[in-house]
Amino acid sequence: MIEPLLLTTTRISTFDNSVPLTGATGFFFERDGRLYLVTSRHVFIDTPSKHTPNRIEIELHTDADNLTRTITLAIYLYQDGKSRWRQGSDAGGEIDVALIEIDRSALPDTVLLQCFTTEHLQRSLQEVEVGSSLLVVGFPLGFHDTLHHLPVVRQAVIASSFGLRFQGQGYFLTDARTHRGTSGAPVVMRMPADCGMALPWKLLGVHSAGMDMGTRDLRLDETLGLNCAWYADILLTLTSDDARVPGITPVAPMLPAPALSPSANPAGSPPNTSPSSSITPDATGKAPNRRP
């Protein structure tokens, strides 16, 4: 039996029309019967690095008894000249989390996936301590089980006070070994064994980028090994009835949307992977606003 956690997460490939761009990680979130794909905002658009895809593709399982069987779902990021995803900001600036709704009617009846819900969001800060053990579920450098189309997990720990906005930003720090392609991965903590939930994991954050010091001596000092994880409660705002799509004009024309298709790449070799990007703080350890 496959662990439900591994079915929450999918590999994202980004495209400029038919040109492959990058690879990243996304996960499923459900609220009030509506299904969303969540990832880092910079997977959908990152103006400083000129990363401006107009569509993405994700893989979906279709047979619970044979995980080698998948389909590819194409999702266009723009409609009628406006962006379809939702993103947010707060007093600290832009939040590097975005989501886009998936039309359930476009999915086959046999689709196999697991969704985080509002019940998986952390309510009490007292239950989460610095040093708590976490998992980051994703596709580092595009690496995964290419036969069964499943992600891998990396161990992590909470490296800053959970509940506080590190340096005034809407994220906390994790200590974990991460790589390009992990952007948008869910950061989760195990629930008690008696929680009674089919998916017994708390969704604490969305992995965004690695942290480093701009003053680090590249010859003498190792990287910090620290990462930003944006607090997952932003999903309550982004999926609320009052949420509005920002309406960013596309930078390239869109092709007609393709239909669902069987996975055309059984070997699972990804396009060029996007960075679980590196944020380089100044000498005080404060990160700039840009999240590449």
Backbone as CSV, one residue per row, in Angstrom:
resi,resn,N_x,N_y,N_z,CA_x,CA_y,CA_z,C_x,C_y,C_z
1,MET,0.848,-1.199,0.000,0.000,0.000,0.000,0.881,1.245,0.000
2,ILE,0.566,2.188,-0.882,1.358,3.396,-1.007,1.016,4.374,0.116
3,GLU,2.028,5.031,0.677,1.782,6.033,1.714,1.023,7.215,1.119
4,PRO,-0.064,7.650,1.759,-0.862,8.760,1.215,-0.045,10.038,1.004
5,LEU,0.955,10.277,1.843,1.732,11.510,1.725,2.356,11.649,0.344
6,LEU,2.792,10.526,-0.246,3.468,10.589,-1.540,2.506,10.926,-2.684
7,LEU,1.210,10.777,-2.437,0.227,11.090,-3.468,-0.291,12.521,-3.359
8,THR,0.223,13.285,-2.407,-0.172,14.697,-2.287,0.612,15.588,-3.228
9,THR,1.706,15.079,-3.750,2.708,15.922,-4.406,2.931,15.472,-5.836
10,THR,3.119,16.445,-6.735,3.310,16.135,-8.146,4.452,16.961,-8.713
11,ARG,5.050,16.437,-9.767,6.130,17.151,-10.451,5.522,18.156,-11.425
12,ILE,6.016,19.376,-11.380,5.565,20.437,-12.275,6.640,20.688,-13.333
13,SER,6.235,20.714,-14.584,7.105,21.142,-15.678,6.526,22.419,-16.250
14,THR,7.363,23.429,-16.447,6.893,24.707,-16.982,7.330,24.847,-18.438
15,PHE,6.507,25.568,-19.208,6.737,25.711,-20.643,6.422,27.132,-21.090
16,ASP,7.122,27.556,-22.109,6.766,28.736,-22.884,6.242,28.205,-24.211
17,ASN,4.924,28.119,-24.327,4.287,27.393,-25.426,4.821,25.964,-25.440
18,SER,5.548,25.562,-26.458,6.034,24.178,-26.536,7.473,24.032,-26.054
19,VAL,8.097,25.112,-25.603,9.500,25.084,-25.191,9.598,24.737,-23.709
20,PRO,10.249,23.631,-23.333,10.423,23.298,-21.916,11.309,24.329,-21.213
21,LEU,10.927,24.697,-19.999,11.690,25.680,-19.241,12.311,25.071,-17.983
22,THR,11.489,24.779,-16.986,12.020,24.362,-15.695,11.172,23.255,-15.088
23,GLY,11.667,22.686,-14.011,10.919,21.717,-13.232,10.811,22.166,-11.792
24,ALA,9.729,21.812,-11.134,9.504,22.227,-9.745,8.581,21.209,-9.085
25,THR,8.092,21.558,-7.905,7.232,20.686,-7.110,5.930,21.415,-6.800
26,GLY,4.842,20.684,-6.756,3.568,21.236,-6.332,2.799,20.204,-5.528
27,PHE,1.766,20.635,-4.821,0.943,19.705,-4.056,-0.513,20.133,-4.116
28,PHE,-1.393,19.198,-3.735,-2.828,19.410,-3.871,-3.432,19.879,-2.545
29,PHE,-4.351,20.843,-2.672,-5.052,21.389,-1.514,-6.515,21.505,-1.886
30,GLU,-7.384,21.062,-0.983,-8.821,21.078,-1.243,-9.532,21.901,-0.178
31,ARG,-10.478,22.698,-0.631,-11.308,23.462,0.301,-12.694,23.659,-0.305
32,ASP,-13.709,23.333,0.464,-15.106,23.485,0.032,-15.353,22.814,-1.312
33,GLY,-14.757,21.633,-1.493,-14.984,20.867,-2.705,-14.187,21.328,-3.910
34,ARG,-13.369,22.369,-3.760,-12.577,22.888,-4.879,-11.126,22.419,-4.730
35,LEU,-10.536,22.058,-5.849,-9.207,21.466,-5.871,-8.206,22.479,-6.410
36,TYR,-7.064,22.604,-5.710,-6.036,23.567,-6.099,-4.679,22.874,-6.182
37,LEU,-3.834,23.397,-7.059,-2.428,23.035,-7.108,-1.641,24.178,-6.491
38,VAL,-0.831,23.860,-5.483,-0.053,24.861,-4.754,1.419,24.698,-5.097
39,THR,2.125,25.806,-5.265,3.559,25.772,-5.488,4.138,27.123,-5.083
40,SER,5.405,27.343,-5.377,6.011,28.650,-5.147,5.573,29.615,-6.240
41,ARG,5.361,30.868,-5.875,4.955,31.865,-6.868,5.987,31.999,-7.975
42,HIS,7.283,31.871,-7.631,8.306,32.072,-8.666,8.333,30.939,-9.686
43,VAL,7.589,29.863,-9.454,7.459,28.816,-10.470,6.573,29.314,-11.614
44,PHE,5.565,30.128,-11.288,4.653,30.660,-12.294,5.204,31.900,-12.979
45,ILE,5.900,32.734,-12.237,6.474,33.938,-12.810,7.587,34.448,-11.898
46,ASP,8.699,34.811,-12.502,9.788,35.430,-11.759,10.454,36.439,-12.683
47,THR,9.994,37.679,-12.592,10.435,38.709,-13.519,11.937,38.963,-13.470
48,PRO,12.569,39.027,-12.283,14.016,39.296,-12.270,14.844,38.291,-13.059
49,SER,14.455,37.023,-13.045,15.199,36.008,-13.790,14.607,35.772,-15.184
50,LYS,13.582,36.565,-15.547,12.919,36.463,-16.849,12.300,35.085,-17.067
51,HIS,11.830,34.501,-15.978,11.133,33.219,-16.052,9.647,33.513,-16.176
52,THR,9.089,33.325,-17.377,7.701,33.696,-17.635,6.998,32.612,-18.460
53,PRO,6.773,31.442,-17.878,6.049,30.391,-18.608,4.594,30.775,-18.815
54,ASN,3.952,30.151,-19.805,2.523,30.386,-19.972,1.690,29.124,-19.770
55,ARG,2.360,28.002,-19.506,1.617,26.809,-19.130,2.508,25.881,-18.321
56,ILE,1.850,24.975,-17.603,2.557,23.955,-16.839,1.948,22.603,-17.159
57,GLU,2.666,21.561,-16.846,2.142,20.205,-16.937,2.433,19.481,-15.637
58,ILE,1.470,18.666,-15.212,1.652,17.845,-14.021,1.286,16.406,-14.357
59,GLU,1.829,15.477,-13.572,1.523,14.063,-13.745,0.502,13.624,-12.700
60,LEU,-0.439,12.789,-13.124,-1.462,12.275,-12.233,-1.564,10.762,-12.387
61,HIS,-1.669,10.058,-11.273,-1.871,8.613,-11.306,-3.326,8.297,-11.632
62,THR,-3.527,7.185,-12.330,-4.883,6.820,-12.736,-5.270,5.393,-12.356
63,ASP,-4.361,4.653,-11.706,-4.653,3.251,-11.391,-4.047,2.929,-10.033
64,ALA,-4.882,2.699,-9.036,-4.399,2.421,-7.684,-3.622,1.121,-7.609
65,ASP,-3.873,0.213,-8.543,-3.184,-1.074,-8.536,-1.931,-1.084,-9.408
66,ASN,-1.738,-0.030,-10.181,-0.578,0.039,-11.064,-0.117,1.490,-11.157
67,LEU,0.813,1.863,-10.301,1.250,3.251,-10.223,2.109,3.675,-11.403
68,THR,2.451,2.753,-12.281,3.203,3.139,-13.472,2.301,3.820,-14.498
69,ARG,0.998,3.726,-14.314,0.058,4.326,-15.257,-0.285,5.748,-14.822
70,THR,0.063,6.700,-15.655,-0.188,8.107,-15.346,-0.699,8.824,-16.586
71,ILE,-1.236,10.010,-16.356,-1.587,10.920,-17.437,-0.911,12.253,-17.176
72,THR,-0.817,13.053,-18.205,-0.267,14.398,-18.088,-1.400,15.403,-18.253
73,LEU,-1.510,16.308,-17.305,-2.526,17.352,-17.359,-1.849,18.685,-17.649
74,ALA,-2.245,19.334,-18.726,-1.737,20.661,-19.065,-2.634,21.719,-18.438
75,ILE,-2.025,22.696,-17.798,-2.763,23.785,-17.159,-2.204,25.102,-17.679
76,TYR,-3.058,25.895,-18.310,-2.610,27.188,-18.810,-2.681,28.233,-17.701
77,LEU,-1.666,29.064,-17.660,-1.533,30.031,-16.578,-2.274,31.336,-16.850
78,TYR,-2.715,31.531,-18.085,-3.398,32.776,-18.455,-4.690,32.467,-19.194
79,GLN,-5.651,33.344,-19.011,-6.932,33.224,-19.705,-7.435,34.622,-20.007
80,ASP,-7.803,34.857,-21.264,-8.293,36.174,-21.689,-7.304,37.277,-21.317
81,GLY,-6.016,36.955,-21.440,-4.994,37.962,-21.209,-4.671,38.237,-19.757
82,LYS,-5.219,37.437,-18.842,-4.971,37.642,-17.419,-4.506,36.344,-16.777
83,SER,-3.713,36.482,-15.724,-3.219,35.292,-15.034,-4.346,34.605,-14.283
84,ARG,-4.252,33.268,-14.185,-5.284,32.471,-13.536,-4.927,32.085,-12.108
85,TRP,-3.682,32.277,-11.725,-3.298,31.840,-10.380,-3.581,32.939,-9.352
86,ARG,-3.530,32.540,-8.097,-3.710,33.479,-6.990,-2.407,33.563,-6.198
87,GLN,-2.034,34.760,-5.827,-0.850,34.981,-5.002,-1.182,36.065,-3.997
88,GLY,-0.331,36.217,-3.003,-0.630,37.165,-1.940,0.563,38.000,-1.557
89,SER,0.313,38.988,-0.721,1.366,39.827,-0.166,0.925,40.293,1.209
90,ASP,1.898,40.746,1.984,1.584,41.295,3.297,2.520,42.463,3.556
91,ALA,2.622,42.880,4.820,3.444,44.046,5.143,4.907,43.836,4.794
92,GLY,5.336,42.571,4.711,6.730,42.275,4.382,7.004,42.201,2.901
93,GLY,5.958,42.296,2.074,6.138,42.230,0.624,5.410,41.034,0.032
94,GLU,5.839,40.624,-1.161,5.215,39.502,-1.836,5.500,38.197,-1.098
95,ILE,4.505,37.313,-1.086,4.644,35.987,-0.488,4.906,34.989,-1.605
96,ASP,5.930,34.191,-1.448,6.338,33.285,-2.521,5.535,31.985,-2.483
97,VAL,4.214,32.138,-2.522,3.287,31.010,-2.605,2.210,31.395,-3.607
98,ALA,1.831,30.462,-4.445,0.743,30.693,-5.399,-0.035,29.400,-5.573
99,LEU,-1.266,29.534,-6.006,-2.074,28.349,-6.304,-2.945,28.625,-7.509
100,ILE,-3.335,27.553,-8.168,-4.209,27.654,-9.320,-5.251,26.543,-9.204
101,GLU,-6.493,26.867,-9.518,-7.563,25.879,-9.375,-7.517,24.872,-10.511
102,ILE,-7.787,23.616,-10.174,-7.865,22.537,-11.150,-9.337,22.179,-11.350
103,ASP,-9.766,22.151,-12.590,-11.144,21.794,-12.922,-11.318,20.293,-12.739
104,ARG,-12.077,19.905,-11.734,-12.269,18.477,-11.464,-12.914,17.754,-12.644
105,SER,-13.734,18.451,-13.418,-14.400,17.795,-14.543,-13.410,17.386,-15.625
106,ALA,-12.199,17.954,-15.589,-11.176,17.597,-16.568,-10.404,16.344,-16.165
107,LEU,-10.663,15.846,-14.956,-9.924,14.696,-14.457,-10.715,13.408,-14.676
108,PRO,-10.035,12.330,-14.953,-10.740,11.046,-15.100,-11.259,10.565,-13.742
109,ASP,-12.276,9.726,-13.773,-12.863,9.216,-12.536,-11.868,8.390,-11.729
110,THR,-10.871,7.834,-12.405,-9.923,6.951,-11.729,-8.707,7.681,-11.180
111,VAL,-8.693,9.013,-11.261,-7.506,9.743,-10.811,-7.214,9.426,-9.350
112,LEU,-5.926,9.290,-9.037,-5.505,8.891,-7.701,-4.620,9.988,-7.122
113,LEU,-5.144,10.700,-6.125,-4.361,11.736,-5.467,-4.881,11.939,-4.052
114,GLN,-4.059,12.577,-3.232,-4.422,12.932,-1.861,-4.296,14.441,-1.703
115,CYS,-5.216,15.023,-0.950,-5.233,16.477,-0.784,-5.045,16.867,0.673
116,PHE,-4.257,17.892,0.901,-4.288,18.570,2.184,-5.556,19.420,2.237
117,THR,-6.069,19.645,3.444,-7.259,20.464,3.646,-6.988,21.445,4.779
118,THR,-7.981,22.236,5.102,-7.820,23.177,6.217,-7.579,22.444,7.535
119,GLU,-8.017,21.182,7.616,-7.793,20.408,8.832,-6.328,20.039,9.024
120,HIS,-5.535,20.160,7.979,-4.117,19.821,8.079,-3.254,21.031,8.427
121,LEU,-3.851,22.210,8.516,-3.090,23.401,8.872,-2.907,23.465,10.385
122,GLN,-1.772,23.970,10.800,-1.440,24.024,12.215,-2.191,25.151,12.910
123,ARG,-2.898,24.844,13.980,-3.686,25.851,14.693,-2.970,26.370,15.935
124,SER,-2.325,25.451,16.656,-1.701,25.831,17.925,-0.192,25.900,17.769
125,LEU,0.379,27.063,18.083,1.824,27.232,17.955,2.569,26.472,19.047
126,GLN,1.907,26.181,20.156,2.564,25.496,21.259,2.939,24.050,20.904
127,GLU,2.316,23.502,19.872,2.590,22.119,19.497,3.836,21.968,18.627
128,VAL,4.379,23.076,18.179,5.519,23.038,17.264,6.694,23.758,17.911
129,GLU,7.768,23.026,18.161,8.934,23.591,18.821,10.102,23.676,17.857
130,VAL,11.012,24.595,18.139,12.238,24.656,17.363,12.969,23.319,17.490
131,GLY,13.477,22.799,16.391,14.116,21.490,16.391,13.177,20.343,16.080
132,SER,11.869,20.635,15.924,10.912,19.580,15.599,11.245,18.954,14.245
133,SER,11.013,17.650,14.139,11.336,16.917,12.923,10.271,17.133,11.852
134,LEU,10.731,17.363,10.624,9.846,17.616,9.488,10.258,16.755,8.304
135,LEU,9.396,16.722,7.293,9.735,16.145,5.999,9.456,17.178,4.917
136,VAL,10.287,17.175,3.880,10.074,17.993,2.688,9.874,17.016,1.527
137,VAL,8.702,17.077,0.901,8.317,16.099,-0.121,8.451,16.757,-1.493
138,GLY,9.322,16.224,-2.347,9.476,16.909,-3.620,10.312,16.161,-4.630
139,PHE,10.826,16.939,-5.584,11.542,16.413,-6.742,12.880,17.144,-6.895
140,PRO,13.836,16.897,-5.987,15.123,17.606,-6.053,15.881,17.278,-7.325
141,LEU,16.230,18.328,-8.078,16.905,18.168,-9.374,16.092,17.291,-10.331
142,GLY,14.784,17.206,-10.072,13.926,16.356,-10.880,13.980,14.889,-10.510
143,PHE,14.804,14.549,-9.508,14.969,13.141,-9.131,13.714,12.619,-8.447
144,HIS,13.291,11.396,-8.844,12.132,10.751,-8.241,12.079,9.311,-8.726
145,ASP,11.075,8.590,-8.260,10.850,7.229,-8.728,10.217,7.324,-10.114
146,THR,11.043,7.198,-11.151,10.554,7.412,-12.507,9.645,6.290,-12.993
147,LEU,9.704,5.128,-12.347,8.821,4.035,-12.736,7.411,4.263,-12.203
148,HIS,7.327,4.623,-10.923,6.023,4.793,-10.280,5.598,6.256,-10.168
149,HIS,6.435,7.164,-10.658,6.096,8.590,-10.712,5.766,9.149,-9.327
150,LEU,6.658,8.863,-8.384,6.462,9.303,-7.002,7.623,10.185,-6.553
151,PRO,7.348,11.145,-5.660,8.409,12.013,-5.150,9.278,11.293,-4.132
152,VAL,10.311,11.981,-3.677,11.141,11.512,-2.572,10.993,12.508,-1.425
153,VAL,11.420,12.108,-0.243,11.334,12.999,0.918,12.723,13.241,1.480
154,ARG,12.909,14.442,2.018,14.137,14.781,2.733,13.770,15.160,4.159
155,GLN,14.621,14.773,5.091,14.396,15.130,6.488,14.818,16.571,6.737
156,ALA,14.107,17.223,7.646,14.396,18.607,8.007,14.029,18.817,9.463
157,VAL,14.483,19.922,10.019,14.052,20.337,11.354,13.723,21.823,11.306
158,ILE,12.866,22.259,12.203,12.551,23.682,12.315,13.751,24.399,12.921
159,ALA,14.230,25.435,12.218,15.474,26.100,12.613,15.269,27.515,13.131
160,SER,14.019,27.959,13.240,13.720,29.259,13.837,12.436,29.113,14.638
161,SER,12.124,30.126,15.416,10.947,30.042,16.281,9.685,29.980,15.431
162,PHE,8.967,28.857,15.511,7.758,28.681,14.704,6.661,29.609,15.229
163,GLY,6.033,30.321,14.310,5.007,31.292,14.684,5.498,32.709,14.586
164,LEU,6.818,32.918,14.669,7.394,34.238,14.461,7.770,34.395,12.994
165,ARG,7.613,35.604,12.486,7.986,35.906,11.107,9.489,36.205,11.079
166,PHE,10.262,35.310,10.521,11.706,35.478,10.520,12.087,36.739,9.733
167,GLN,12.835,37.629,10.387,13.241,38.913,9.810,12.035,39.705,9.279
168,GLY,10.863,39.493,9.906,9.675,40.227,9.504,8.988,39.688,8.274
169,GLN,9.499,38.579,7.711,8.878,37.971,6.534,7.948,36.829,6.964
170,GLY,7.070,36.427,6.072,6.060,35.438,6.412,6.539,34.010,6.299
171,TYR,7.768,33.747,6.706,8.286,32.386,6.651,9.065,32.046,7.910
172,PHE,9.279,30.738,8.112,10.171,30.248,9.142,11.315,29.533,8.440
173,LEU,12.328,29.153,9.197,13.500,28.504,8.611,13.486,27.009,8.889
174,THR,13.993,26.259,7.929,14.230,24.837,8.121,15.700,24.549,7.895
175,ASP,16.182,23.533,8.564,17.539,23.038,8.356,17.400,21.730,7.580
176,ALA,17.753,21.757,6.305,17.567,20.585,5.453,18.457,20.715,4.227
177,ARG,18.777,19.580,3.653,19.510,19.566,2.400,18.492,19.608,1.261
178,THR,18.463,20.702,0.531,17.509,20.859,-0.557,18.247,21.208,-1.845
179,HIS,17.543,21.077,-2.954,18.139,21.284,-4.263,17.160,22.009,-5.177
180,ARG,17.667,22.407,-6.342,16.792,22.941,-7.368,15.710,21.922,-7.696
181,GLY,14.522,22.421,-8.000,13.398,21.532,-8.277,12.513,21.267,-7.081
182,THR,12.970,21.674,-5.867,12.175,21.456,-4.656,11.244,22.622,-4.377
183,SER,11.373,23.706,-5.130,10.488,24.857,-4.929,9.029,24.432,-4.982
184,GLY,8.253,24.846,-3.986,6.838,24.519,-3.925,6.508,23.254,-3.163
185,ALA,7.521,22.604,-2.589,7.294,21.349,-1.868,6.583,21.595,-0.544
186,PRO,5.687,20.696,-0.144,5.068,20.818,1.169,6.059,20.457,2.271
187,VAL,6.028,21.224,3.341,6.850,20.970,4.525,5.895,20.489,5.612
188,VAL,6.056,19.244,6.051,5.040,18.608,6.883,5.624,18.032,8.165
189,MET,4.756,17.878,9.151,5.114,17.292,10.439,4.113,16.193,10.761
190,ARG,4.596,15.081,11.260,3.731,13.939,11.553,2.738,14.257,12.663
191,MET,1.494,13.833,12.468,0.474,13.950,13.501,0.580,12.773,14.464
192,PRO,-0.053,12.865,15.638,-0.093,11.713,16.550,-0.736,10.504,15.894
193,ALA,-0.322,9.328,16.315,-0.810,8.092,15.698,-2.315,7.935,15.837
194,ASP,-2.915,8.517,16.887,-4.346,8.345,17.127,-5.174,9.502,16.568
195,CYS,-4.651,10.234,15.602,-5.368,11.407,15.087,-6.600,11.015,14.281
196,GLY,-6.631,9.790,13.751,-7.794,9.320,13.030,-7.938,9.848,11.615
197,MET,-6.887,10.457,11.056,-6.962,11.007,9.705,-6.245,10.099,8.722
198,ALA,-6.802,9.992,7.512,-6.188,9.154,6.481,-4.849,9.714,6.032
199,LEU,-4.702,11.034,6.119,-3.440,11.699,5.791,-2.914,12.350,7.069
200,PRO,-2.156,11.601,7.887,-1.795,12.070,9.232,-0.557,12.970,9.258
201,TRP,-0.607,14.067,8.508,0.519,14.998,8.432,0.004,16.426,8.527
202,LYS,0.653,17.227,9.360,0.360,18.653,9.442,1.117,19.380,8.329
203,LEU,0.416,20.234,7.598,1.038,21.057,6.574,1.484,22.362,7.223
204,LEU,2.785,22.486,7.463,3.298,23.666,8.154,3.731,24.767,7.200
205,GLY,4.276,24.390,6.040,4.816,25.426,5.176,4.973,24.974,3.743
206,VAL,5.408,25.932,2.912,5.695,25.694,1.498,7.153,26.080,1.267
207,HIS,7.967,25.093,0.901,9.391,25.363,0.691,9.581,26.329,-0.467
208,SER,10.509,27.291,-0.261,10.722,28.312,-1.281,12.152,28.361,-1.783
209,ALA,13.107,28.521,-0.873,14.468,28.793,-1.318,15.462,28.535,-0.204
210,GLY,16.703,28.359,-0.600,17.778,28.230,0.369,18.277,29.590,0.822
211,MET,18.832,29.638,2.022,19.413,30.867,2.574,20.932,30.769,2.553
212,ASP,21.573,31.880,2.277,23.023,31.909,2.342,23.462,33.304,2.753
213,MET,24.721,33.445,3.131,25.269,34.727,3.546,26.087,35.331,2.412
214,GLY,25.778,36.580,2.099,26.528,37.248,1.064,27.984,37.457,1.426
215,THR,28.316,37.418,2.723,29.692,37.632,3.174,30.452,36.317,3.357
216,ARG,29.842,35.192,2.991,30.491,33.899,3.205,31.733,33.761,2.328
217,ASP,32.820,33.261,2.919,34.038,32.956,2.171,33.822,31.631,1.441
218,LEU,33.757,31.660,0.134,33.432,30.474,-0.638,34.477,29.381,-0.504
219,ARG,35.694,29.734,-0.102,36.745,28.734,0.054,36.735,28.117,1.446
220,LEU,36.402,28.901,2.452,36.524,28.443,3.832,35.204,28.007,4.457
221,ASP,34.097,28.593,4.031,32.817,28.386,4.717,31.859,27.567,3.872
222,GLU,31.219,26.596,4.514,30.148,25.860,3.850,28.887,26.718,3.798
223,THR,27.954,26.308,2.942,26.670,27.000,2.927,25.959,26.774,4.261
224,LEU,25.025,27.654,4.566,24.309,27.553,5.835,23.455,26.295,5.920
225,GLY,22.931,25.845,4.795,22.028,24.685,4.831,20.668,25.018,5.398
226,LEU,20.323,26.310,5.380,19.029,26.754,5.889,18.125,27.149,4.726
227,ASN,16.807,27.050,4.949,15.836,27.291,3.888,14.641,28.078,4.409
228,CYS,13.962,28.766,3.494,12.725,29.483,3.816,11.526,28.581,3.544
229,ALA,10.624,28.514,4.489,9.341,27.827,4.282,8.236,28.807,4.665
230,TRP,7.446,29.199,3.701,6.373,30.159,3.960,5.246,29.476,4.731
231,TYR,4.726,30.172,5.737,3.663,29.596,6.556,2.468,29.198,5.690
232,ALA,1.989,27.962,5.903,0.941,27.413,5.050,-0.421,28.044,5.288
233,ASP,-0.593,28.809,6.367,-1.916,29.398,6.595,-2.266,30.460,5.556
234,ILE,-1.298,30.863,4.698,-1.625,31.757,3.597,-2.658,31.108,2.666
235,LEU,-2.741,29.769,2.695,-3.701,29.079,1.839,-5.137,29.383,2.237
236,LEU,-5.368,29.711,3.504,-6.716,30.111,3.926,-7.133,31.386,3.221
237,THR,-6.194,32.306,3.063,-6.488,33.558,2.371,-6.660,33.341,0.874
238,LEU,-5.765,32.565,0.289,-5.779,32.394,-1.165,-6.962,31.573,-1.657
239,THR,-7.551,30.763,-0.786,-8.707,29.957,-1.199,-10.021,30.509,-0.671
240,SER,-9.998,31.676,-0.071,-11.228,32.255,0.458,-12.072,32.806,-0.681
241,ASP,-13.356,33.020,-0.428,-14.261,33.556,-1.445,-13.871,34.966,-1.866
242,ASP,-13.154,35.673,-1.000,-12.771,37.051,-1.312,-11.463,37.144,-2.085
243,ALA,-10.787,36.004,-2.269,-9.507,36.043,-2.978,-9.726,36.464,-4.418
244,ARG,-8.786,37.260,-4.926,-8.881,37.743,-6.291,-7.613,37.375,-7.046
245,VAL,-7.787,36.990,-8.311,-6.646,36.720,-9.172,-5.987,38.040,-9.519
246,PRO,-4.645,38.137,-9.418,-3.975,39.414,-9.616,-4.105,39.982,-11.021
247,GLY,-4.260,39.163,-12.045,-4.470,39.694,-13.381,-3.217,40.240,-14.021
248,ILE,-2.172,39.411,-14.137,-0.933,39.818,-14.762,-1.016,39.501,-16.253
249,THR,-0.618,40.432,-17.089,-0.692,40.220,-18.527,0.362,39.226,-18.973
250,PRO,0.006,38.243,-19.810,1.000,37.280,-20.261,2.037,37.927,-21.157
251,VAL,3.220,37.325,-21.200,4.305,37.872,-22.001,4.461,37.124,-23.307
252,ALA,3.696,36.053,-23.520,3.805,35.283,-24.747,2.429,34.771,-25.133
253,PRO,2.176,34.576,-26.424,0.873,34.056,-26.841,0.669,32.639,-26.363
254,MET,-0.564,32.256,-26.184,-0.880,30.932,-25.679,-1.346,30.027,-26.801
255,LEU,-0.972,28.773,-26.728,-1.438,27.773,-27.665,-2.766,27.213,-27.198
256,PRO,-3.553,26.588,-28.109,-4.770,25.916,-27.659,-4.442,24.859,-26.618
257,ALA,-5.259,24.752,-25.593,-4.981,23.826,-24.488,-5.092,22.386,-24.958
258,PRO,-4.057,21.572,-24.733,-4.152,20.160,-25.097,-5.007,19.400,-24.097
259,ALA,-5.500,18.263,-24.536,-6.304,17.421,-23.655,-5.397,16.585,-22.775
260,LEU,-6.012,15.901,-21.823,-5.266,14.952,-21.016,-4.614,13.918,-21.926
261,SER,-3.404,13.555,-21.605,-2.705,12.566,-22.421,-1.932,11.630,-21.523
262,PRO,-1.721,10.374,-21.973,-0.880,9.475,-21.190,0.521,10.045,-21.066
263,SER,1.196,9.669,-20.008,2.541,10.182,-19.794,3.420,9.841,-20.985
264,ALA,3.989,10.884,-21.610,4.795,10.682,-22.805,6.253,10.457,-22.470
265,ASN,6.575,10.470,-21.191,7.974,10.369,-20.802,8.105,9.373,-19.665
266,PRO,7.955,8.074,-19.951,7.965,7.089,-18.875,9.268,7.059,-18.117
267,ALA,10.342,7.492,-18.740,11.624,7.515,-18.032,11.674,8.617,-16.998
268,GLY,10.775,9.607,-17.137,10.674,10.655,-16.126,11.770,11.681,-16.191
269,SER,12.525,11.770,-17.283,13.592,12.773,-17.335,12.980,14.147,-17.454
270,PRO,13.271,15.061,-16.507,12.605,16.353,-16.463,13.272,17.347,-17.390
271,PRO,12.590,18.439,-17.712,13.281,19.542,-18.358,14.242,20.176,-17.377
272,ASN,14.914,21.223,-17.811,15.853,21.890,-16.917,15.171,22.257,-15.621
273,THR,15.745,21.876,-14.503,15.068,22.095,-13.227,15.247,23.515,-12.756
274,SER,14.164,24.053,-12.191,14.236,25.411,-11.660,14.854,25.385,-10.284
275,PRO,15.380,26.503,-9.847,16.046,26.495,-8.560,15.079,26.384,-7.409
276,SER,15.446,25.546,-6.426,14.936,25.782,-5.095,15.793,26.947,-4.649
277,SER,15.531,28.092,-5.212,16.464,29.171,-5.419,17.175,29.612,-4.153
278,SER,18.331,30.166,-4.340,19.149,30.603,-3.220,18.893,32.066,-2.923
279,ILE,18.541,32.370,-1.692,18.392,33.745,-1.242,19.640,34.113,-0.461
280,THR,20.311,35.154,-0.872,21.538,35.557,-0.198,21.273,36.775,0.662
281,PRO,21.243,36.626,1.978,21.019,37.774,2.851,22.241,38.676,2.876
282,ASP,22.051,39.858,3.448,23.206,40.724,3.674,23.931,40.264,4.921
283,ALA,24.870,41.053,5.391,25.706,40.634,6.510,24.925,40.449,7.801
284,THR,23.731,41.012,7.872,22.914,40.862,9.080,22.103,39.577,9.057
285,GLY,22.127,38.893,7.913,21.312,37.692,7.781,19.917,37.963,7.286
286,LYS,19.648,39.204,6.853,18.320,39.539,6.363,18.266,39.299,4.869
287,ALA,17.238,38.578,4.434,17.125,38.250,3.013,16.497,39.400,2.254
288,PRO,16.889,39.606,0.986,16.205,40.602,0.159,14.806,40.130,-0.175
289,ASN,13.994,41.051,-0.748,12.620,40.706,-1.062,12.500,39.739,-2.216
290,ARG,13.459,39.767,-3.168,13.313,38.937,-4.360,13.486,37.486,-4.014
291,ARG,12.582,36.648,-4.515,12.665,35.207,-4.337,12.845,34.579,-5.726
292,PRO,14.049,34.358,-6.206,14.223,33.898,-7.570,13.604,32.539,-7.813
